[in-house]
Amino acid sequence: MQTIQAMVNPRLLSKANRLFTGTLEGRIIEVLQNARRAGATKVEITNHDGHVTVRDNGEGIDDFSRLLDLGGSGWEETLESSEDPAGVGLFCLAPREVTIRSKGQIATIGGDGWTGAPVEIQNDPEPALGTLLRFQDEEWTSAAVDRNAVFSGMDVTVDGKPCPKMPFISDQASSHPELGCRIEVRESQDLNPWHNSCKRGSYHSDNVLVNFHGQVVAFDCHPVSEHHLHFLVDMTGEPTGIRMMLPARTRLVEDEAFEELKSALELGAFRYLERRGHHRLPYKEYLRAKELGINLPEAKPTFSVGLLSGGDPPDPVEVVMPKDFPLAKCYRFDPNFKDGEENDEANVHLLAALGKFDKPFIPVAIHGRYDGYSWAKLPTIGKVNVSVGKELYSGWLWAGTLTCVDLITITAHASDGRVSSSKVCMAKAPQPPDKAPNWADDHVLVTAEAQERLCASEIWYHLGGWSDEGDTYDTQEWGFQQELDHFWMQLIGPDEQLRQSILDALQRIEQKWKFVKVFPNGKVRIRFNDGSVKNIPPAKSHH
């Protein structure tokens, strides 16, 4: 039987000076982590003449041959099981020339020394405590070092200036010895600026931060729907299966331990919400908490008053709920009503916003994800009727048809037997049975009262509103206002626009006038209230 066996080709060593050069941050992380693993509590970083010197007070290096053992970390078995060091070590500094001093020995690695050439080890005439590294590099500034030192547990200085140092989690964190970590759940506003600096993306992304003794790895995981929750995972040094992907060590390996971590995050989220005492979780997540033995209260009632969402402007007419009005007396719209039509939801909203009733008629929108909670079981609105009177004027406006009639009545039937009916000044036109092509997709009905009661944008909402593929919002709004003004003028009479234009021009006359007379030759005579008269002849041509 033929077999195969894994091996590392010797050619890999010849490429070592190109494998781990990485970024400045990568070099800082690797050097600080090596110092910490060696038991260091203090690290001093200095910059001078284009060189960086890193001195720590760790146990030092017993066997210099381990420095060039690519992949062989040389750490004790307990540290291997808790941190899984990659064995990159000094190779993060290749191909720079690096001088190492520790325990009375000194060596300088550079050039071919990184790719297999012998490196001489000498006695150090000035023995250093711990370990000292000196190499050529761009400046290691406080700004570059602080983020990777703040949660390391070590006292780190850069050119004599102390780096910030603080605990990654508080005493509120829960212990998970099976994963070798402690987990704390926090609201986004309770993170400190150093936590936020560890995120890869925007302020709201990467809600899980895993602290590997100073090196923080971030990723997205939302085990519950309250997305403002963040999870701080602090590795304790106990044996763990949680591993970072090599060689960059900037992501977690998505293996069985990773799935166990996500399960622990879910449990932590539910326990946090249980302690907090309130939440807005969908009903299925509420049931999931019960499966895990956590008895949450029902979610806070989550609803919006009215059925139409504003979202991007313009906004629809607002439905106002009286102060302290109980949710139990509100209504939900039934989109599955068998005899319903597309415009029913809009008309129920307009009925509530524009109608007059003996007792409040308040429709609310509740997302289906909350079905199952007691507060979501409201009476529903099914059948909706729109009746209209005589048509006064109709025309194409913006992206649909606007029709003025002398009367509009909307009637809504609810499952509890209530019938709510009222005259209104605007409605969406019922869909004609044959859907004739002369009916626009957006057909809005108004009465003359709408001119005074509604602002232009509230009518615009139902005629297509703003398009992000056109001009600016302000330009489009102005254009719609002009079209709507023309519509109202045409409704009143064909000469109304001319009359209005003349009156607009006369507004510029400061003195109170009694009458204005315009002659065919262009002469204008104005008689004022005080009896005086002003004659304005046409301007003389200069040609």
C-alpha positions as CSV (number, residue, x, y, z in Angstrom):
1,M,0.0,0.0,0.0
2,Q,1.3,3.4,-1.0
3,T,1.2,6.2,1.6
4,I,1.9,9.9,1.6
5,Q,3.2,12.1,4.4
6,A,3.0,15.8,5.2
7,M,6.4,17.7,5.1
8,V,7.7,21.2,4.9
9,N,9.9,21.8,1.8
10,P,13.3,23.3,2.7
11,R,12.6,26.0,0.0
12,L,10.1,27.5,2.4
13,L,13.0,28.7,4.6
14,S,14.6,30.5,1.7
15,K,11.4,32.5,1.4
16,A,11.1,33.3,5.1
17,N,12.2,36.9,4.6
18,R,9.0,37.5,2.5
19,L,6.5,35.5,4.5
20,F,6.0,37.5,7.6
21,T,7.1,41.0,6.9
22,G,3.5,42.2,7.2
23,T,2.5,45.5,8.6
24,L,3.9,47.8,11.3
25,E,0.9,46.8,13.5
26,G,1.7,43.1,12.9
27,R,5.3,43.6,14.0
28,I,4.2,45.5,17.1
29,I,1.7,42.8,18.1
30,E,4.2,39.9,17.6
31,V,7.0,41.6,19.6
32,L,4.7,42.6,22.5
33,Q,3.1,39.1,22.6
34,N,6.5,37.4,22.7
35,A,7.6,39.6,25.6
36,R,4.4,38.8,27.5
37,R,4.7,35.1,26.9
38,A,8.2,35.4,28.4
39,G,6.7,36.7,31.6
40,A,7.4,40.4,31.0
41,T,5.5,42.9,33.0
42,K,7.3,46.0,31.6
43,V,8.3,46.8,28.0
44,E,10.3,49.9,27.0
45,I,10.2,51.1,23.4
46,T,12.6,53.8,22.2
47,N,13.1,55.3,18.7
48,H,16.6,56.8,17.8
49,D,18.3,57.5,14.4
50,G,15.9,55.3,12.4
51,H,16.2,52.3,14.8
52,V,13.8,50.9,17.3
53,T,14.9,49.3,20.6
54,V,12.5,47.1,22.6
55,R,13.5,46.1,26.1
56,D,11.4,43.8,28.4
57,N,11.9,42.4,31.9
58,G,10.9,38.9,31.0
59,E,12.7,35.6,31.7
60,G,15.0,36.1,28.7
61,I,16.2,33.6,26.1
62,D,17.9,30.4,27.2
63,D,18.4,28.8,23.8
64,F,19.2,31.3,21.0
65,S,18.8,28.5,18.4
66,R,15.1,28.7,18.9
67,L,15.1,32.2,17.5
68,L,15.4,30.9,13.9
69,D,13.2,27.8,14.4
70,L,10.4,28.7,11.9
71,G,7.2,27.3,13.3
72,G,8.8,25.9,16.5
73,S,7.6,28.3,19.3
74,G,9.7,26.8,22.0
75,W,7.0,27.6,24.6
76,E,5.8,25.3,27.3
77,E,3.0,22.9,26.7
78,T,0.5,24.8,29.0
79,L,1.1,28.0,26.9
80,E,0.7,26.0,23.7
81,S,-2.7,24.7,24.8
82,S,-4.0,28.1,25.9
83,E,-2.6,30.4,23.2
84,D,-1.4,28.3,20.2
85,P,1.6,30.5,19.4
86,A,2.5,30.4,15.7
87,G,6.2,30.1,16.1
88,V,6.7,33.2,13.9
89,G,8.8,34.9,16.6
90,L,11.6,37.1,15.2
91,F,10.6,36.3,11.6
92,C,8.1,39.1,11.9
93,L,11.1,41.4,11.6
94,A,12.7,39.8,8.6
95,P,14.6,40.8,6.5
96,R,15.8,43.7,8.7
97,E,19.0,43.4,10.6
98,V,18.1,42.6,14.2
99,T,20.4,42.5,17.3
100,I,19.2,40.4,20.2
101,R,20.7,40.6,23.7
102,S,19.6,38.3,26.6
103,K,21.1,36.4,29.5
104,G,24.7,37.4,28.7
105,Q,24.5,36.5,25.0
106,I,24.2,38.7,21.9
107,A,23.5,37.8,18.2
108,T,22.8,39.8,15.1
109,I,20.6,38.3,12.4
110,G,20.4,39.9,8.9
111,G,20.7,39.1,5.3
112,D,21.3,35.4,4.7
113,G,20.9,34.7,8.4
114,W,17.1,34.7,7.8
115,T,17.3,32.1,5.1
116,G,19.7,29.5,6.6
117,A,23.2,31.0,6.8
118,P,24.9,30.4,10.3
119,V,24.5,33.3,12.8
120,E,27.3,33.7,15.4
121,I,26.3,33.9,19.1
122,Q,28.7,35.8,21.3
123,N,29.1,36.7,24.9
124,D,27.5,40.0,25.7
125,P,30.0,42.4,27.3
126,E,27.1,44.3,28.8
127,P,24.6,41.7,29.9
128,A,21.0,42.8,29.7
129,L,18.1,41.8,32.0
130,G,15.2,40.2,30.2
131,T,15.5,40.6,26.4
132,L,16.6,43.6,24.2
133,L,15.9,43.9,20.5
134,R,17.3,46.6,18.2
135,F,16.4,46.9,14.5
136,Q,15.9,49.4,11.8
137,D,12.2,50.4,11.2
138,E,9.8,53.3,10.8
139,E,9.1,55.0,14.1
140,W,7.0,53.0,16.6
141,T,4.9,55.9,17.8
142,S,2.5,55.9,20.8
143,A,-0.4,56.1,18.4
144,A,0.8,52.8,16.8
145,V,1.6,51.0,20.0
146,D,-1.2,52.2,22.4
147,R,-4.0,50.1,20.8
148,N,-1.9,46.9,21.1
149,A,-0.7,47.6,24.6
150,V,-3.8,48.9,26.4
151,F,-5.3,45.4,27.1
152,S,-2.0,43.5,27.3
153,G,-1.7,43.7,31.1
154,M,1.9,45.0,30.8
155,D,3.3,48.5,31.5
156,V,4.5,49.7,28.1
157,T,6.3,53.0,27.4
158,V,7.2,54.6,24.1
159,D,10.1,57.1,24.3
160,G,9.4,57.4,28.1
161,K,5.7,58.0,27.7
162,P,3.4,55.4,29.4
163,C,0.9,53.7,27.1
164,P,-2.7,53.5,28.4
165,K,-3.4,50.3,30.5
166,M,-6.9,49.1,31.6
167,P,-8.8,45.9,32.1
168,F,-10.6,44.5,29.1
169,I,-13.7,43.4,31.1
170,S,-15.3,44.2,34.4
171,D,-16.2,42.0,37.4
172,Q,-19.6,41.5,35.8
173,A,-18.2,39.1,33.2
174,S,-19.2,35.4,33.3
175,S,-16.7,32.6,33.4
176,H,-16.5,29.9,30.7
177,P,-13.6,27.6,31.7
178,E,-14.6,25.1,28.9
179,L,-13.6,27.8,26.4
180,G,-10.8,29.4,28.4
181,C,-12.4,32.8,28.5
182,R,-14.7,35.2,30.3
183,I,-17.6,37.0,28.5
184,E,-19.2,40.3,29.3
185,V,-22.3,41.8,27.5
186,R,-22.4,45.5,27.2
187,E,-24.6,48.1,25.5
188,S,-22.8,50.0,22.7
189,Q,-22.7,53.2,24.8
190,D,-21.0,51.4,27.6
191,L,-17.9,50.5,25.5
192,N,-14.8,52.7,26.1
193,P,-13.0,54.4,23.2
194,W,-10.3,51.7,23.3
195,H,-12.8,49.0,22.7
196,N,-14.2,50.9,19.7
197,S,-10.7,51.4,18.4
198,C,-10.3,47.6,18.0
199,K,-13.1,47.3,15.5
200,R,-12.2,46.7,11.9
201,G,-15.2,48.5,10.3
202,S,-17.6,51.2,11.3
203,Y,-18.7,52.2,14.8
204,H,-21.7,49.8,14.6
205,S,-19.9,46.8,13.1
206,D,-17.7,44.1,14.8
207,N,-19.8,43.7,17.9
208,V,-17.7,40.9,19.3
209,L,-14.2,41.7,20.6
210,V,-11.9,38.8,21.6
211,N,-8.9,39.8,23.7
212,F,-5.9,37.4,23.3
213,H,-3.9,39.0,26.1
214,G,-3.6,42.3,24.3
215,Q,-4.2,41.4,20.7
216,V,-7.9,42.0,20.0
217,V,-9.7,40.1,17.2
218,A,-13.1,41.5,16.1
219,F,-16.0,39.9,14.2
220,D,-19.7,40.3,13.7
221,C,-22.2,38.0,15.5
222,H,-25.7,38.9,16.4
223,P,-27.3,35.9,18.3
224,V,-30.3,38.1,19.3
225,S,-32.0,40.9,17.4
226,E,-31.0,43.7,19.8
227,H,-28.0,44.8,17.6
228,H,-26.7,47.4,20.0
229,L,-25.4,44.6,22.3
230,H,-21.7,44.0,22.2
231,F,-19.7,41.1,23.6
232,L,-16.3,41.3,25.2
233,V,-14.4,38.0,25.3
234,D,-11.3,37.9,27.5
235,M,-9.0,34.9,27.2
236,T,-7.9,33.7,30.6
237,G,-4.9,31.6,29.8
238,E,-6.8,28.4,30.5
239,P,-6.7,25.6,27.8
240,T,-8.9,26.6,24.9
241,G,-9.9,25.4,21.5
242,I,-10.4,28.9,20.3
243,R,-7.7,29.6,17.7
244,M,-6.6,32.5,15.5
245,M,-6.0,32.0,11.9
246,L,-2.3,31.9,11.0
247,P,0.0,33.5,10.1
248,A,-1.7,37.0,10.4
249,R,-3.7,36.1,13.5
250,T,-6.4,38.7,12.8
251,R,-9.3,36.3,12.4
252,L,-10.7,33.4,14.4
253,V,-10.7,29.9,13.0
254,E,-14.3,29.0,12.4
255,D,-14.2,25.5,13.9
256,E,-16.2,23.6,16.5
257,A,-14.8,25.8,19.3
258,F,-15.9,28.9,17.4
259,E,-19.5,27.5,17.2
260,E,-19.4,26.8,21.0
261,L,-18.3,30.5,21.5
262,K,-21.3,31.7,19.5
263,S,-23.6,29.6,21.6
264,A,-22.0,31.1,24.7
265,L,-22.6,34.6,23.3
266,E,-26.3,33.7,22.7
267,L,-26.7,32.5,26.3
268,G,-24.9,35.6,27.6
269,A,-27.2,37.9,25.6
270,F,-30.3,36.2,27.0
271,R,-29.0,36.3,30.6
272,Y,-28.1,40.0,30.2
273,L,-31.6,40.9,29.0
274,E,-33.1,38.9,31.9
275,R,-31.0,41.0,34.3
276,R,-31.9,44.2,32.5
277,G,-35.6,43.3,32.7
278,H,-36.8,44.5,29.3
279,H,-36.2,43.8,25.6
280,R,-37.6,44.1,22.1
281,L,-36.9,40.5,20.9
282,P,-39.1,38.9,18.3
283,Y,-41.4,36.2,19.7
284,K,-39.4,33.3,18.3
285,E,-36.3,34.5,20.2
286,Y,-38.4,34.9,23.4
287,L,-39.3,31.2,22.9
288,R,-35.6,30.3,22.3
289,A,-34.7,31.9,25.6
290,K,-37.3,29.6,27.3
291,E,-35.6,26.6,25.6
292,L,-32.4,27.6,27.2
293,G,-34.1,27.9,30.7
294,I,-34.2,31.7,30.7
295,N,-37.6,33.2,31.5
296,L,-37.7,36.7,29.9
297,P,-40.6,39.1,30.4
298,E,-42.7,39.8,27.2
299,A,-41.1,42.2,24.8
300,K,-41.9,45.9,25.2
301,P,-44.8,46.8,23.0
302,T,-43.1,47.8,19.7
303,F,-45.3,49.5,17.2
304,S,-45.7,52.6,15.1
305,V,-48.8,54.8,15.1
306,G,-50.4,54.8,11.6
307,L,-49.8,52.4,8.8
308,L,-47.6,54.4,6.4
309,S,-43.9,54.8,7.0
310,G,-42.2,58.1,6.3
311,G,-38.7,56.7,5.7
312,D,-37.2,59.0,3.2
313,P,-39.1,62.3,2.7
314,P,-41.7,63.3,2.0
315,D,-43.8,62.0,5.0
316,P,-47.4,61.0,4.9
317,V,-50.1,62.8,6.9
318,E,-49.4,62.0,10.5
319,V,-51.8,59.9,12.6
320,V,-51.8,61.2,16.2
321,M,-52.5,59.0,19.2
322,P,-54.0,60.8,22.1
323,K,-51.8,60.9,25.2
324,D,-52.0,57.8,27.4
325,F,-54.3,56.1,24.8
326,P,-54.0,52.3,25.4
327,L,-52.6,50.1,22.7
328,A,-55.3,47.6,23.5
329,K,-57.9,50.0,21.9
330,C,-55.9,50.3,18.7
331,Y,-56.3,48.3,15.4
332,R,-54.0,46.4,13.2
333,F,-54.5,46.2,9.4
334,D,-55.2,42.8,8.0
335,P,-53.2,42.6,4.7
336,N,-54.6,39.1,4.0
337,F,-58.3,40.2,3.9
338,K,-59.7,38.3,0.9
339,D,-61.7,41.2,-0.5
340,G,-59.0,43.8,0.1
341,E,-57.1,45.8,-2.5
342,E,-53.7,47.4,-2.8
343,N,-54.8,50.9,-1.6
344,D,-56.7,49.8,1.5
345,E,-53.8,50.2,3.9
346,A,-53.2,53.8,2.7
347,N,-56.9,54.6,3.0
348,V,-57.1,53.3,6.6
349,H,-54.2,55.5,7.4
350,L,-55.8,58.5,5.8
351,L,-59.2,57.8,7.5
352,A,-57.4,57.9,10.9
353,A,-55.4,61.0,10.1
354,L,-58.1,63.1,8.4
355,G,-61.4,61.7,9.7
356,K,-63.5,62.9,12.7
357,F,-64.8,60.3,15.2
358,D,-66.7,60.2,18.5
359,K,-63.9,58.1,20.0
360,P,-60.4,57.8,18.6
361,F,-59.8,55.5,15.7
362,I,-56.0,54.6,15.8
363,P,-54.5,52.0,13.5
364,V,-51.0,50.8,14.4
365,A,-48.3,48.9,12.5
366,I,-46.9,45.9,14.4
367,H,-44.3,43.7,12.6
368,G,-45.3,40.0,12.3
369,R,-42.1,39.1,14.2
370,Y,-44.0,40.1,17.4
371,D,-47.0,37.9,16.7
372,G,-47.4,35.7,19.8
373,Y,-47.1,38.3,22.4
374,S,-50.3,39.2,24.3
375,W,-50.0,42.9,23.4
376,A,-49.9,42.1,19.7
377,K,-53.3,40.5,19.7
378,L,-55.4,43.4,18.6
379,P,-58.6,43.6,16.6
380,T,-58.0,43.8,12.8
381,I,-59.3,46.0,10.0
382,G,-60.6,44.1,7.0
383,K,-63.1,45.6,4.6
384,V,-62.4,49.2,3.4
385,N,-64.8,51.2,1.2
386,V,-64.2,54.5,-0.5
387,S,-67.2,56.5,-1.9
388,V,-66.8,59.7,-3.9
389,G,-69.1,62.4,-5.1
390,K,-69.1,64.5,-8.3
391,E,-65.8,64.9,-10.2
392,L,-64.8,68.6,-10.4
393,Y,-61.4,68.4,-12.2
394,S,-58.8,65.8,-13.0
395,G,-55.3,66.0,-14.4
396,W,-51.9,64.2,-14.7
397,L,-49.7,65.4,-11.8
398,W,-46.1,64.3,-11.2
399,A,-46.3,60.4,-11.4
400,G,-50.0,59.9,-11.3
401,T,-53.5,61.3,-11.6
402,L,-54.9,63.8,-9.2
403,T,-58.7,64.2,-9.2
404,C,-60.7,66.7,-7.2
405,V,-64.3,65.6,-6.2
406,D,-66.9,67.3,-4.0
407,L,-67.1,64.5,-1.4
408,I,-64.9,61.6,-0.2
409,T,-66.0,59.1,2.5
410,I,-63.8,56.2,3.8
411,T,-65.3,53.4,5.8
412,A,-63.4,50.7,7.6
413,H,-64.8,47.5,9.1
414,A,-63.0,45.9,12.1
415,S,-63.0,42.3,13.5
416,D,-64.6,43.5,16.8
417,G,-67.6,44.8,14.9
418,R,-66.7,48.5,14.9
419,V,-67.4,50.4,11.7
420,S,-65.4,53.7,11.4
421,S,-66.6,56.1,8.7
422,S,-65.8,59.7,8.0
423,K,-65.6,62.3,5.4
424,V,-62.0,63.1,4.5
425,C,-60.2,65.5,2.1
426,M,-57.9,62.9,0.5
427,A,-57.9,59.2,-0.4
428,K,-56.3,56.7,-2.8
429,A,-58.7,55.9,-5.6
430,P,-60.3,52.4,-5.5
431,Q,-58.9,50.2,-8.3
432,P,-61.4,49.9,-11.1
433,P,-62.6,46.3,-11.8
434,D,-61.2,46.3,-15.4
435,K,-58.0,48.2,-14.5
436,A,-58.4,50.4,-17.5
437,P,-55.1,51.8,-18.9
438,N,-56.2,55.4,-18.5
439,W,-56.0,54.9,-14.7
440,A,-52.6,55.7,-13.4
441,D,-50.8,53.5,-10.9
442,D,-51.0,56.4,-8.5
443,H,-54.4,57.9,-8.5
444,V,-55.2,60.3,-5.7
445,L,-58.6,61.8,-4.8
446,V,-58.9,65.2,-3.0
447,T,-61.6,67.6,-2.1
448,A,-61.1,71.4,-2.3
449,E,-60.6,71.4,1.4
450,A,-57.2,69.6,0.8
451,Q,-55.8,72.9,-0.6
452,E,-56.0,74.5,2.9
453,R,-55.7,71.5,5.1
454,L,-52.8,69.6,3.6
455,C,-49.3,70.7,2.7
456,A,-48.0,69.9,-0.7
457,S,-45.6,67.2,0.5
458,E,-48.5,65.2,2.1
459,I,-50.2,64.9,-1.3
460,W,-46.8,64.3,-3.1
461,Y,-46.2,61.3,-0.9
462,H,-49.2,59.5,-2.5
463,L,-48.2,60.6,-6.1
464,G,-44.8,58.9,-6.1
465,G,-42.8,61.4,-3.9
466,W,-39.1,62.0,-4.3
467,S,-37.0,60.0,-6.7
468,D,-33.3,59.5,-5.9
469,E,-32.7,59.1,-9.7
470,G,-33.7,62.7,-10.4
471,D,-32.7,66.2,-9.2
472,T,-32.2,67.1,-5.6
473,Y,-35.0,66.8,-3.1
474,D,-35.5,70.5,-2.9
475,T,-35.7,70.9,-6.6
476,Q,-38.2,68.1,-7.0
477,E,-40.3,69.4,-4.2
478,W,-40.4,72.8,-5.8
479,G,-41.4,71.3,-9.1
480,F,-44.2,69.4,-7.5
481,Q,-45.4,72.5,-5.7
482,Q,-45.6,74.4,-9.0
483,E,-47.6,71.6,-10.6
484,L,-50.0,71.5,-7.7
485,D,-50.5,75.2,-7.6
486,H,-51.4,75.0,-11.3
487,F,-53.8,72.2,-10.5
488,W,-55.7,74.3,-7.9
489,M,-55.8,77.3,-10.3
490,Q,-57.3,75.2,-13.1
491,L,-59.8,73.8,-10.6
492,I,-61.0,77.3,-9.7
493,G,-61.2,78.6,-13.3
494,P,-59.0,79.0,-16.4
495,D,-58.4,82.7,-15.7
496,E,-57.3,82.2,-12.1
497,Q,-53.7,81.9,-12.9
498,L,-53.7,85.2,-14.8
499,R,-55.6,86.9,-12.0
500,Q,-53.1,85.5,-9.4
501,S,-50.1,86.7,-11.5
502,I,-51.5,90.2,-11.7
503,L,-52.2,90.3,-7.9
504,D,-48.6,89.1,-7.2
505,A,-47.2,91.9,-9.3
506,L,-49.3,94.5,-7.5
507,Q,-48.0,93.4,-4.1
508,R,-44.9,95.5,-4.9
509,I,-46.9,98.7,-4.6
510,E,-46.1,100.0,-1.1
511,Q,-48.8,102.7,-0.8
512,K,-52.4,101.5,-0.4
513,W,-54.2,101.7,-3.7
514,K,-57.9,102.0,-4.6
515,F,-57.8,100.8,-8.2
516,V,-55.3,100.2,-11.0
517,K,-56.2,100.8,-14.7
518,V,-54.1,99.4,-17.6
519,F,-54.5,101.1,-21.1
520,P,-54.0,99.2,-24.4
521,N,-50.9,101.4,-25.2
522,G,-49.2,100.1,-22.0
523,K,-49.9,103.1,-19.8
524,V,-50.8,102.3,-16.1
525,R,-52.8,104.6,-13.9
526,I,-52.9,104.0,-10.1
527,R,-55.4,105.8,-7.8
528,F,-54.4,105.6,-4.2
529,N,-56.7,105.7,-1.1
530,D,-55.6,109.2,-0.3
531,G,-57.0,110.5,-3.7
532,S,-53.6,110.9,-5.3
533,V,-53.0,109.5,-8.8
534,K,-49.9,108.1,-10.4
535,N,-49.5,107.6,-14.2
536,I,-46.8,105.3,-15.4
537,P,-46.1,105.5,-19.2
538,P,-44.3,102.8,-21.1
539,A,-40.6,103.1,-21.1
540,K,-39.2,105.0,-24.2
541,S,-37.1,102.9,-26.6
542,H,-33.5,104.0,-27.0
543,H,-33.4,102.7,-30.6
